[in-house]
Every structure is written in C-alpha cells, then in structure tokens.
C-alpha cells in the first residue's frame, strides 16, 4: 500500500516527484530493491492521463497490478492494511 506524504517519503514518483510512504513487509535488501522497482512502475502507470501529482489517488492505494511474490506485498495486498493507513 502507498500513501502520499510530504514528510520523509520512502519513495518518490519517478514522473512527478510526489513522495509516498509504504506499508509492506520488508525482507532482505535485494527483495526491497525489486519491490521498489515494481512500485515505481505502478506509480509511472498513474501518469497515463495526467502529468502532475494529481495523477495519483488522493488516499492510500493498493497496487492491484502487483505480480511479485506475496511476501513483498504484506498486509496491503491481502486487504489487511490498517484503516489509519487508508
């Protein structure tokens, strides 16, 4: 799950620079690197219709096109993200 943030983002959109905090299970550095690439790809896909930060959902969002190992997805993909994260 990704949620936009202005404070200490874990990842910034490669297109518009919007910062995001991530809610996920983190494992090894190699696994995180692979997962971050997949998340960046999903963020780029938001920009098919808009170029600025408005291209991203305003609330927290899941990555429905995730096709990586479920271990990377954590609670977000299984639908168990806490309500405060949305």
C-alpha positions as CSV (number, residue, x, y, z in Angstrom):
1,X,0.0,0.0,0.0
2,X,1.2,3.5,-0.8
3,X,0.1,6.7,0.8
4,X,1.2,10.2,-0.3
5,X,3.3,12.1,2.2
6,X,5.4,15.3,2.4
7,X,7.3,14.1,5.4
8,X,10.2,11.7,4.9
9,X,8.9,9.7,1.9
10,X,10.3,6.2,1.4
11,X,9.8,6.5,-2.4
12,X,9.1,9.4,-4.8
13,X,7.2,9.0,-8.1
14,X,9.8,9.0,-10.9
15,X,7.5,11.2,-13.0
16,X,6.2,14.0,-10.8
17,X,8.3,13.6,-7.6
18,X,5.3,13.0,-5.3
19,X,6.5,11.3,-2.1
20,X,5.0,8.2,-0.7
21,X,5.2,6.2,2.4
22,X,4.9,2.4,2.0
23,X,3.1,-0.1,4.2
24,X,4.6,-3.5,3.5
25,X,6.7,-6.3,4.9
26,X,10.3,-5.7,4.2
27,X,12.8,-8.6,3.9
28,X,16.3,-8.5,2.5
29,X,17.8,-5.5,0.8
30,X,17.6,-7.4,-2.6
31,X,13.9,-8.1,-2.1
32,X,13.2,-4.4,-1.2
33,X,15.1,-3.3,-4.3
34,X,13.0,-5.5,-6.5
35,X,9.7,-4.4,-4.8
36,X,10.7,-0.7,-5.1
37,X,11.2,-1.1,-8.9
38,X,7.7,-2.7,-9.2
39,X,6.1,0.1,-7.1
40,X,7.9,2.8,-9.2
41,X,6.5,1.1,-12.3
42,X,3.0,1.3,-10.9
43,X,3.4,5.0,-10.0
44,X,4.5,5.7,-13.5
45,X,1.4,4.0,-14.9
46,X,-0.8,6.5,-13.0
47,X,0.5,9.2,-15.3
48,X,-1.1,7.8,-18.5
49,X,-3.8,10.6,-18.1
50,X,-2.2,13.3,-16.0
51,X,1.4,14.5,-15.5
52,X,1.4,16.0,-12.0
53,X,0.8,14.7,-8.5
54,X,-3.0,14.7,-9.2
55,X,-2.4,11.5,-11.3
56,X,-2.1,9.5,-8.1
57,X,-5.0,8.6,-5.8
58,X,-5.5,11.1,-3.0
59,X,-5.9,8.5,-0.4
60,X,-3.8,5.4,0.3
61,X,-3.9,2.9,-2.5
62,X,-3.1,-0.7,-3.1
63,X,-1.1,-2.0,-6.0
64,X,-3.6,-4.2,-7.8
65,X,-1.3,-5.0,-10.6
66,X,1.3,-6.5,-8.2
67,X,2.6,-9.7,-9.7
68,X,5.6,-10.2,-7.4
69,X,5.9,-12.7,-4.6
70,X,3.2,-12.2,-2.0
71,X,5.8,-11.9,0.7
72,X,6.6,-8.4,-0.7
73,X,3.0,-7.3,-0.5
74,X,2.5,-7.6,3.2
75,X,-0.9,-6.7,4.6
76,X,-1.8,-4.3,1.9
77,X,-2.3,-6.8,-0.9
78,X,-4.1,-9.2,1.3
79,X,-6.6,-6.5,2.3
80,X,-5.5,-6.3,5.9
81,X,-4.0,-2.8,5.9
82,X,-4.9,-0.8,9.0
83,X,-7.7,1.7,8.5
84,X,-5.4,4.6,9.5
85,X,-3.2,3.8,6.5
86,X,-6.0,4.5,4.1
